[in-house]
């Protein structure tokens, strides 16, 4: 699913093949490598705050096999003109920025590393994302058996609206081509597939539960969700997702 959405986003870059691209929040590097394949005469830098992810990406996509691709540890909130050795034609990010708490800092950093006329192309979770999952999750968190694990839990995700970016982008020197919420429908193979997605994606919640109780917690949330949203005729459990899509150009100042 994430790979499909990433390819849709890559197509919006309208690449010629010689661009220099920065992928912010590159994670395991799979999407970054796809972009590198589309710019054989250019270069791509994948940046992520996780040293573990960067190690994995470097091992999976070694420089000797991917000479126009490199990976660098970098916090999206702290990117500046000094962070990278080059100016980029485009800053790209897919399914990552909703993990980051300061989006205005991200925009300032993107503007600092882009060439004049360079593009910012982003897709991340937007306002209303996975709303039905939260409706299943929150009542479970309030139960006596779990509530002690979630006291004073900081916000794990940051889902913004187009109106937020319409304010922020001009402040950082961007002209807006488009900012919108795009509904997406994710499908998982039955209750087991949905539970596996919870386990691997809702990590901020899952990791607060002691390991010996995690299966019980995941099962309880899954049961709540599936009770309201049973599998379709193909046996898939569906989740309504909301992506915030941003397309902007750095102006000359």
ABEGO torsion letter per residue (X at the ends): XAAAAAAAAAAAAGBAGABBBBBBGAEAGAAAAAAAAABAABBBBBBBABAAAAAAAAAABBAAABAABBBBBBBAAABBAAABABBBABBBBBGAAAABABAAAAAAAAAAABBBGBBBBBBBBBBGBGAAAAAAAAAAAABAAAAAAABGBBBABBBBBAAAAAAAAAAAGBBBABBBBBBBBBBBBEAAAAAAAAAAAAAAAAAABBAAAAAAAAAAAAAAAAAABBBBAAGBBBBBBBBBBBBBBBBAX
